Amino acid sequence: MPVHEFKVEMTCGGCAASVERVLEKLGDKVDKININVEDRTVTVTSNLSPDELMEQIRKTGKTVTYVGVKKE
Amino acid sequence: MPVHEFKVEMTCGGCAASVERVLEKLGDKVDKININVEDRTVTVTSNLSPDELMEQIRKTGKTVTYVGVKKE
């Protein structure tokens, strides 16, 4: 399953928790979520398209950019 | 127009900006937005129902509770 990487404008643990909760609403469609506030990086393991994932993250009101599929 | 008060789990300026952006998506349906991160208070001047406003704020992934209509 692809691991999609995004840059999300996060500045505290509360920001990270918000992003995580919004992604968790996708349920089974998302396999793994990894968030690093310092790097402002969110990786999502999912078969959903980058656009679908970006749309979901954007609901938080945070600026999101797509980096690409993460290389192992 | 009623001023609805909510408590929203916010811990930094980024959290506040997210809540503001999500409420601004309601456009003309919202007249004024006031956010105080320290008090975790969000007040919204709008004819929308508390439930509609709460639903919108909840999109951020943050915990929200409704306080009531603010007395002037």
N, CA and C atoms of all chains as a GROMACS GRO file, in nm:
protein
  432
    1MET      N    1   0.085  -0.120   0.000
    1MET     CA    2   0.000   0.000   0.000
    1MET      C    3   0.089   0.124   0.000
    2PRO      N    4   0.059   0.226  -0.083
    2PRO     CA    5   0.147   0.343  -0.089
    2PRO      C    6   0.144   0.427   0.039
    3VAL      N    7   0.259   0.487   0.069
    3VAL     CA    8   0.271   0.578   0.183
    3VAL      C    9   0.284   0.719   0.127
    4HIS      N   10   0.178   0.798   0.145
    4HIS     CA   11   0.176   0.934   0.090
    4HIS      C   12   0.227   1.034   0.194
    5GLU      N   13   0.312   1.124   0.147
    5GLU     CA   14   0.370   1.222   0.239
    5GLU      C   15   0.315   1.362   0.210
    6PHE      N   16   0.278   1.430   0.316
    6PHE     CA   17   0.224   1.567   0.306
    6PHE      C   18   0.299   1.659   0.401
    7LYS      N   19   0.304   1.787   0.363
    7LYS     CA   20   0.351   1.888   0.457
    7LYS      C   21   0.227   1.960   0.508
    8VAL      N   22   0.211   1.965   0.638
    8VAL     CA   23   0.094   2.030   0.697
    8VAL      C   24   0.141   2.132   0.799
    9GLU      N   25   0.083   2.250   0.791
    9GLU     CA   26   0.115   2.361   0.881
    9GLU      C   27   0.071   2.325   1.024
   10MET      N   28   0.163   2.269   1.102
   10MET     CA   29   0.132   2.232   1.241
   10MET      C   30   0.233   2.296   1.333
   11THR      N   31   0.186   2.349   1.445
   11THR     CA   32   0.281   2.416   1.534
   11THR      C   33   0.279   2.364   1.677
   12CYS      N   34   0.185   2.275   1.709
   12CYS     CA   35   0.183   2.219   1.846
   12CYS      C   36   0.122   2.081   1.846
   13GLY      N   37   0.125   2.017   1.961
   13GLY     CA   38   0.067   1.883   1.972
   13GLY      C   39  -0.082   1.882   1.944
   14GLY      N   40  -0.148   1.995   1.973
   14GLY     CA   41  -0.292   2.005   1.946
   14GLY      C   42  -0.320   2.002   1.798
   15CYS      N   43  -0.235   2.069   1.722
   15CYS     CA   44  -0.246   2.069   1.576
   15CYS      C   45  -0.233   1.926   1.524
   16ALA      N   46  -0.132   1.856   1.574
   16ALA     CA   47  -0.107   1.718   1.530
   16ALA      C   48  -0.225   1.628   1.564
   17ALA      N   49  -0.278   1.643   1.684
   17ALA     CA   50  -0.392   1.561   1.727
   17ALA      C   51  -0.514   1.586   1.638
   18SER      N   52  -0.533   1.711   1.597
   18SER     CA   53  -0.645   1.746   1.508
   18SER      C   54  -0.632   1.673   1.375
   19VAL      N   55  -0.513   1.680   1.318
   19VAL     CA   56  -0.489   1.615   1.188
   19VAL      C   57  -0.512   1.464   1.201
   20GLU      N   58  -0.462   1.408   1.309
   20GLU     CA   59  -0.477   1.264   1.330
   20GLU      C   60  -0.625   1.225   1.340
   21ARG      N   61  -0.702   1.301   1.417
   21ARG     CA   62  -0.844   1.269   1.437
   21ARG      C   63  -0.922   1.277   1.307
   22VAL      N   64  -0.889   1.378   1.227
   22VAL     CA   65  -0.960   1.396   1.100
   22VAL      C   66  -0.927   1.280   1.004
   23LEU      N   67  -0.802   1.237   1.006
   23LEU     CA   68  -0.766   1.124   0.919
   23LEU      C   69  -0.827   0.993   0.970
   24GLU      N   70  -0.839   0.981   1.101
   24GLU     CA   71  -0.899   0.859   1.158
   24GLU      C   72  -1.046   0.845   1.120
   25LYS      N   73  -1.109   0.957   1.086
   25LYS     CA   74  -1.250   0.951   1.042
   25LYS      C   75  -1.264   0.871   0.912
   26LEU      N   76  -1.155   0.852   0.840
   26LEU     CA   77  -1.160   0.774   0.716
   26LEU      C   78  -1.167   0.624   0.745
   27GLY      N   79  -1.151   0.587   0.871
   27GLY     CA   80  -1.167   0.447   0.915
   27GLY      C   81  -1.072   0.351   0.846
   28ASP      N   82  -1.130   0.243   0.796
   28ASP     CA   83  -1.052   0.134   0.735
   28ASP      C   84  -0.978   0.177   0.609
   29LYS      N   85  -1.019   0.291   0.552
   29LYS     CA   86  -0.954   0.336   0.428
   29LYS      C   87  -0.812   0.384   0.450
   30VAL      N   88  -0.778   0.402   0.577
   30VAL     CA   89  -0.643   0.445   0.612
   30VAL      C   90  -0.580   0.338   0.700
   31ASP      N   91  -0.458   0.298   0.662
   31ASP     CA   92  -0.394   0.190   0.735
   31ASP      C   93  -0.304   0.244   0.846
   32LYS      N   94  -0.218   0.339   0.812
   32LYS     CA   95  -0.126   0.395   0.912
   32LYS      C   96  -0.114   0.546   0.896
   33ILE      N   97  -0.099   0.614   1.008
   33ILE     CA   98  -0.081   0.760   1.008
   33ILE      C   99   0.044   0.790   1.090
   34ASN      N  100   0.133   0.869   1.034
   34ASN     CA  101   0.251   0.912   1.111
   34ASN      C  102   0.262   1.063   1.104
   35ILE      N  103   0.277   1.124   1.221
   35ILE     CA  104   0.281   1.270   1.225
   35ILE      C  105   0.406   1.318   1.297
   36ASN      N  106   0.477   1.411   1.236
   36ASN     CA  107   0.594   1.471   1.298
   36ASN      C  108   0.575   1.624   1.297
   37VAL      N  109   0.546   1.679   1.414
   37VAL     CA  110   0.515   1.822   1.422
   37VAL      C  111   0.638   1.906   1.384
   38GLU      N  112   0.756   1.866   1.433
   38GLU     CA  113   0.877   1.945   1.406
   38GLU      C  114   0.903   1.961   1.256
   39ASP      N  115   0.890   1.849   1.184
   39ASP     CA  116   0.913   1.851   1.038
   39ASP      C  117   0.788   1.894   0.962
   40ARG      N  118   0.675   1.906   1.034
   40ARG     CA  119   0.545   1.936   0.973
   40ARG      C  120   0.507   1.830   0.869
   41THR      N  121   0.547   1.709   0.896
   41THR     CA  122   0.524   1.600   0.801
   41THR      C  123   0.415   1.506   0.849
   42VAL      N  124   0.326   1.471   0.756
   42VAL     CA  125   0.223   1.371   0.783
   42VAL      C  126   0.235   1.263   0.677
   43THR      N  127   0.253   1.138   0.718
   43THR     CA  128   0.253   1.030   0.620
   43THR      C  129   0.131   0.942   0.644
   44VAL      N  130   0.066   0.905   0.535
   44VAL     CA  131  -0.056   0.826   0.543
   44VAL      C  132  -0.043   0.704   0.452
   45THR      N  133  -0.057   0.586   0.510
   45THR     CA  134  -0.055   0.462   0.432
   45THR      C  135  -0.198   0.429   0.396
   46SER      N  136  -0.227   0.437   0.266
   46SER     CA  137  -0.367   0.424   0.223
   46SER      C  138  -0.376   0.403   0.073
   47ASN      N  139  -0.484   0.336   0.031
   47ASN     CA  140  -0.510   0.321  -0.113
   47ASN      C  141  -0.591   0.438  -0.168
   48LEU      N  142  -0.629   0.531  -0.082
   48LEU     CA  143  -0.700   0.651  -0.130
   48LEU      C  144  -0.603   0.735  -0.213
   49SER      N  145  -0.657   0.818  -0.301
   49SER     CA  146  -0.571   0.903  -0.384
   49SER      C  147  -0.514   1.017  -0.301
   50PRO      N  148  -0.400   1.073  -0.345
   50PRO     CA  149  -0.344   1.190  -0.276
   50PRO      C  150  -0.447   1.302  -0.262
   51ASP      N  151  -0.529   1.322  -0.366
   51ASP     CA  152  -0.630   1.429  -0.363
   51ASP      C  153  -0.735   1.403  -0.254
   52GLU      N  154  -0.779   1.279  -0.243
   52GLU     CA  155  -0.878   1.245  -0.139
   52GLU      C  156  -0.820   1.268   0.001
   53LEU      N  157  -0.694   1.228   0.017
   53LEU     CA  158  -0.631   1.245   0.149
   53LEU      C  159  -0.609   1.393   0.180
   54MET      N  160  -0.567   1.468   0.077
   54MET     CA  161  -0.541   1.611   0.094
   54MET      C  162  -0.670   1.684   0.132
   55GLU      N  163  -0.778   1.648   0.064
   55GLU     CA  164  -0.909   1.706   0.089
   55GLU      C  165  -0.949   1.685   0.236
   56GLN      N  166  -0.922   1.566   0.284
   56GLN     CA  167  -0.958   1.532   0.423
   56GLN      C  168  -0.874   1.614   0.522
   57ILE      N  169  -0.743   1.621   0.496
   57ILE     CA  170  -0.655   1.696   0.587
   57ILE      C  171  -0.694   1.844   0.585
   58ARG      N  172  -0.734   1.892   0.468
   58ARG     CA  173  -0.769   2.034   0.452
   58ARG      C  174  -0.890   2.074   0.538
   59LYS      N  175  -0.974   1.977   0.571
   59LYS     CA  176  -1.090   2.005   0.657
   59LYS      C  177  -1.049   2.065   0.791
   60THR      N  178  -0.928   2.037   0.834
   60THR     CA  179  -0.880   2.091   0.962
   60THR      C  180  -0.861   2.243   0.956
   61GLY      N  181  -0.860   2.300   0.834
   61GLY     CA  182  -0.835   2.443   0.820
   61GLY      C  183  -0.687   2.473   0.810
   62LYS      N  184  -0.606   2.367   0.796
   62LYS     CA  185  -0.461   2.386   0.785
   62LYS      C  186  -0.416   2.379   0.639
   63THR      N  187  -0.308   2.451   0.610
   63THR     CA  188  -0.251   2.448   0.475
   63THR      C  189  -0.178   2.315   0.454
   64VAL      N  190  -0.205   2.252   0.340
   64VAL     CA  191  -0.148   2.120   0.311
   64VAL      C  192  -0.082   2.122   0.174
   65THR      N  193   0.034   2.061   0.162
   65THR     CA  194   0.090   2.036   0.029
   65THR      C  195   0.130   1.890   0.021
   66TYR      N  196   0.120   1.836  -0.101
   66TYR     CA  197   0.154   1.696  -0.122
   66TYR      C  198   0.300   1.686  -0.160
   67VAL      N  199   0.374   1.600  -0.091
   67VAL     CA  200   0.516   1.582  -0.121
   67VAL      C  201   0.531   1.471  -0.225
   68GLY      N  202   0.464   1.358  -0.201
   68GLY     CA  203   0.474   1.246  -0.295
   68GLY      C  204   0.468   1.113  -0.223
   69VAL      N  205   0.487   1.006  -0.297
   69VAL     CA  206   0.489   0.873  -0.236
   69VAL      C  207   0.626   0.856  -0.171
   70LYS      N  208   0.624   0.816  -0.047
   70LYS     CA  209   0.748   0.803   0.028
   70LYS      C  210   0.823   0.677  -0.013
   71LYS      N  211   0.952   0.695  -0.039
   71LYS     CA  212   1.037   0.579  -0.071
   71LYS      C  213   1.076   0.511   0.060
   72GLU      N  214   1.078   0.382   0.056
   72GLU     CA  215   1.115   0.306   0.178
   72GLU      C  216   1.264   0.322   0.206
   73MET      N  217  -2.843   3.976   1.588
   73MET     CA  218  -2.798   3.840   1.555
   73MET      C  219  -2.734   3.776   1.679
   74PRO      N  220  -2.767   3.651   1.710
   74PRO     CA  221  -2.712   3.590   1.831
   74PRO      C  222  -2.561   3.565   1.824
   75VAL      N  223  -2.497   3.579   1.940
   75VAL     CA  224  -2.354   3.551   1.952
   75VAL      C  225  -2.340   3.418   2.028
   76HIS      N  226  -2.300   3.314   1.959
   76HIS     CA  227  -2.288   3.182   2.020
   76HIS      C  228  -2.147   3.160   2.073
   77GLU      N  229  -2.140   3.107   2.194
   77GLU     CA  230  -2.009   3.084   2.254
   77GLU      C  231  -1.978   2.934   2.264
   78PHE      N  232  -1.858   2.900   2.225
   78PHE     CA  233  -1.812   2.760   2.229
   78PHE      C  234  -1.679   2.752   2.303
   79LYS      N  235  -1.655   2.636   2.365
   79LYS     CA  236  -1.522   2.606   2.416
   79LYS      C  237  -1.459   2.510   2.317
   80VAL      N  238  -1.341   2.545   2.269
   80VAL     CA  239  -1.273   2.461   2.171
   80VAL      C  240  -1.131   2.435   2.221
   81GLU      N  241  -1.091   2.308   2.212
   81GLU     CA  242  -0.959   2.263   2.254
   81GLU      C  243  -0.852   2.325   2.163
   82MET      N  244  -0.798   2.440   2.205
   82MET     CA  245  -0.695   2.506   2.125
   82MET      C  246  -0.574   2.531   2.213
   83THR      N  247  -0.454   2.506   2.158
   83THR     CA  248  -0.336   2.525   2.242
   83THR      C  249  -0.231   2.619   2.182
   84CYS      N  250  -0.253   2.661   2.057
   84CYS     CA  251  -0.154   2.754   1.998
   84CYS      C  252  -0.223   2.842   1.894
   85GLY      N  253  -0.150   2.937   1.842
   85GLY     CA  254  -0.204   3.026   1.740
   85GLY      C  255  -0.244   2.952   1.614
   86GLY      N  256  -0.174   2.841   1.587
   86GLY     CA  257  -0.208   2.759   1.470
   86GLY      C  258  -0.345   2.695   1.485
   87CYS      N  259  -0.374   2.651   1.606
   87CYS     CA  260  -0.505   2.592   1.637
   87CYS      C  261  -0.614   2.697   1.613
   88ALA      N  262  -0.591   2.817   1.663
   88ALA     CA  263  -0.688   2.926   1.649
   88ALA      C  264  -0.710   2.961   1.502
   89ALA      N  265  -0.601   2.967   1.426
   89ALA     CA  266  -0.610   3.001   1.284
   89ALA      C  267  -0.691   2.894   1.209
   90SER      N  268  -0.674   2.769   1.248
   90SER     CA  269  -0.750   2.660   1.184
   90SER      C  270  -0.899   2.677   1.208
   91VAL      N  271  -0.935   2.705   1.332
   91VAL     CA  272  -1.077   2.722   1.366
   91VAL      C  273  -1.134   2.840   1.288
   92GLU      N  274  -1.058   2.947   1.282
   92GLU     CA  275  -1.104   3.066   1.211
   92GLU      C  276  -1.127   3.036   1.062
   93ARG      N  277  -1.032   2.967   1.001
   93ARG     CA  278  -1.041   2.936   0.857
   93ARG      C  279  -1.163   2.849   0.826
   94VAL      N  280  -1.187   2.753   0.913
   94VAL     CA  281  -1.299   2.661   0.891
   94VAL      C  282  -1.432   2.736   0.906
   95LEU      N  283  -1.438   2.828   1.001
   95LEU     CA  284  -1.561   2.907   1.017
   95LEU      C  285  -1.580   3.005   0.902
   96GLU      N  286  -1.469   3.056   0.852
   96GLU     CA  287  -1.478   3.150   0.738
   96GLU      C  288  -1.532   3.083   0.612
   97LYS      N  289  -1.521   2.951   0.606
   97LYS     CA  290  -1.576   2.877   0.491
   97LYS      C  291  -1.729   2.890   0.484
   98LEU      N  292  -1.790   2.930   0.595
   98LEU     CA  293  -1.936   2.947   0.597
   98LEU      C  294  -1.977   3.078   0.529
   99GLY      N  295  -1.879   3.159   0.494
   99GLY     CA  296  -1.904   3.283   0.418
   99GLY      C  297  -1.998   3.379   0.488
  100ASP      N  298  -2.095   3.425   0.412
  100ASP     CA  299  -2.190   3.526   0.459
  100ASP      C  300  -2.276   3.480   0.576
  101LYS      N  301  -2.282   3.349   0.596
  101LYS     CA  302  -2.367   3.295   0.703
  101LYS      C  303  -2.311   3.327   0.842
  102VAL      N  304  -2.185   3.372   0.842
  102VAL     CA  305  -2.122   3.409   0.969
  102VAL      C  306  -2.085   3.556   0.962
  103ASP      N  307  -2.124   3.629   1.066
  103ASP     CA  308  -2.100   3.773   1.065
  103ASP      C  309  -1.968   3.808   1.134
  104LYS      N  310  -1.948   3.755   1.256
  104LYS     CA  311  -1.825   3.785   1.330
  104LYS      C  312  -1.772   3.660   1.399
  105ILE      N  313  -1.639   3.652   1.405
  105ILE     CA  314  -1.573   3.540   1.473
  105ILE      C  315  -1.474   3.601   1.571
  106ASN      N  316  -1.480   3.554   1.697
  106ASN     CA  317  -1.382   3.599   1.795
  106ASN      C  318  -1.319   3.478   1.861
  107ILE      N  319  -1.186   3.476   1.863
  107ILE     CA  320  -1.118   3.359   1.919
  107ILE      C  321  -1.019   3.401   2.026
  108ASN      N  322  -1.027   3.333   2.141
  108ASN     CA  323  -0.934   3.357   2.249
  108ASN      C  324  -0.869   3.225   2.288
  109VAL      N  325  -0.743   3.208   2.248
  109VAL     CA  326  -0.675   3.079   2.271
  109VAL      C  327  -0.659   3.051   2.420
  110GLU      N  328  -0.621   3.152   2.498
  110GLU     CA  329  -0.600   3.132   2.642
  110GLU      C  330  -0.723   3.077   2.712
  111ASP      N  331  -0.837   3.138   2.680
  111ASP     CA  332  -0.964   3.093   2.740
  111ASP      C  333  -1.025   2.975   2.665
  112ARG      N  334  -0.967   2.941   2.552
  112ARG     CA  335  -1.021   2.836   2.462
  112ARG      C  336  -1.165   2.869   2.420
  113THR      N  337  -1.190   2.996   2.403
  113THR     CA  338  -1.324   3.041   2.371
  113THR      C  339  -1.334   3.087   2.226
  114VAL      N  340  -1.442   3.045   2.161
  114VAL     CA  341  -1.473   3.091   2.025
  114VAL      C  342  -1.614   3.147   2.028
  115THR      N  343  -1.631   3.272   1.987
  115THR     CA  344  -1.766   3.326   1.975
  115THR      C  345  -1.795   3.353   1.828
  116VAL      N  346  -1.917   3.318   1.788
  116VAL     CA  347  -1.957   3.331   1.648
  116VAL      C  348  -2.091   3.404   1.641
  117THR      N  349  -2.092   3.516   1.571
  117THR     CA  350  -2.216   3.592   1.549
  117THR      C  351  -2.277   3.541   1.421
  118SER      N  352  -2.392   3.473   1.434
  118SER     CA  353  -2.451   3.408   1.317
  118SER      C  354  -2.595   3.368   1.344
  119ASN      N  355  -2.674   3.360   1.235
  119ASN     CA  356  -2.810   3.309   1.247
  119ASN      C  357  -2.816   3.157   1.230
  120LEU      N  358  -2.702   3.095   1.206
  120LEU     CA  359  -2.699   2.948   1.199
  120LEU      C  360  -2.725   2.892   1.338
  121SER      N  361  -2.773   2.769   1.345
  121SER     CA  362  -2.801   2.707   1.475
  121SER      C  363  -2.670   2.666   1.543
  122PRO      N  364  -2.672   2.656   1.677
  122PRO     CA  365  -2.553   2.610   1.749
  122PRO      C  366  -2.503   2.476   1.694
  123ASP      N  367  -2.596   2.386   1.657
  123ASP     CA  368  -2.556   2.256   1.605
  123ASP      C  369  -2.480   2.269   1.473
  124GLU      N  370  -2.529   2.357   1.386
  124GLU     CA  371  -2.462   2.377   1.256
  124GLU      C  372  -2.321   2.434   1.277
  125LEU      N  373  -2.311   2.528   1.370
  125LEU     CA  374  -2.180   2.590   1.397
  125LEU      C  375  -2.085   2.488   1.460
  126MET      N  376  -2.139   2.409   1.553
  126MET     CA  377  -2.058   2.309   1.623
  126MET      C  378  -2.006   2.205   1.523
  127GLU      N  379  -2.094   2.164   1.434
  127GLU     CA  380  -2.059   2.066   1.329
  127GLU      C  381  -1.941   2.118   1.246
  128GLN      N  382  -1.946   2.246   1.213
  128GLN     CA  383  -1.841   2.307   1.132
  128GLN      C  384  -1.709   2.311   1.209
  129ILE      N  385  -1.716   2.355   1.334
  129ILE     CA  386  -1.592   2.364   1.415
  129ILE      C  387  -1.532   2.224   1.434
  130ARG      N  388  -1.620   2.126   1.448
  130ARG     CA  389  -1.574   1.988   1.470
  130ARG      C  390  -1.493   1.933   1.353
  131LYS      N  391  -1.514   1.988   1.235
  131LYS     CA  392  -1.437   1.944   1.118
  131LYS      C  393  -1.287   1.960   1.137
  132THR      N  394  -1.249   2.053   1.224
  132THR     CA  395  -1.107   2.076   1.251
  132THR      C  396  -1.042   1.957   1.321
  133GLY      N  397  -1.126   1.868   1.378
  133GLY     CA  398  -1.072   1.756   1.455
  133GLY      C  399  -1.055   1.792   1.601
  134LYS      N  400  -1.105   1.909   1.639
  134LYS     CA  401  -1.091   1.955   1.778
  134LYS      C  402  -1.220   1.928   1.857
  135THR      N  403  -1.204   1.907   1.986
  135THR     CA  404  -1.319   1.886   2.074
  135THR      C  405  -1.390   2.019   2.097
  136VAL      N  406  -1.521   2.019   2.082
  136VAL     CA  407  -1.600   2.142   2.094
  136VAL      C  408  -1.715   2.119   2.192
  137THR      N  409  -1.742   2.217   2.276
  137THR     CA  410  -1.866   2.214   2.355
  137THR      C  411  -1.934   2.351   2.340
  138TYR      N  412  -2.065   2.345   2.346
  138TYR     CA  413  -2.143   2.468   2.331
  138TYR      C  414  -2.167   2.529   2.469
  139VAL      N  415  -2.136   2.655   2.485
  139VAL     CA  416  -2.156   2.723   2.614
  139VAL      C  417  -2.297   2.784   2.616
  140GLY      N  418  -2.332   2.857   2.510
  140GLY     CA  419  -2.465   2.918   2.504
  140GLY      C  420  -2.459   3.050   2.430
  141VAL      N  421  -2.571   3.121   2.430
  141VAL     CA  422  -2.575   3.252   2.368
  141VAL      C  423  -2.510   3.349   2.466
  142LYS      N  424  -2.417   3.428   2.415
  142LYS     CA  425  -2.342   3.519   2.500
  142LYS      C  426  -2.428   3.641   2.534
  143LYS      N  427  -2.431   3.674   2.661
  143LYS     CA  428  -2.502   3.796   2.704
  143LYS      C  429  -2.413   3.915   2.677
  144GLU      N  430  -2.475   4.018   2.632
  144GLU     CA  431  -2.397   4.140   2.601
  144GLU      C  432  -2.349   4.207   2.730
   0.00000   0.00000   0.00000
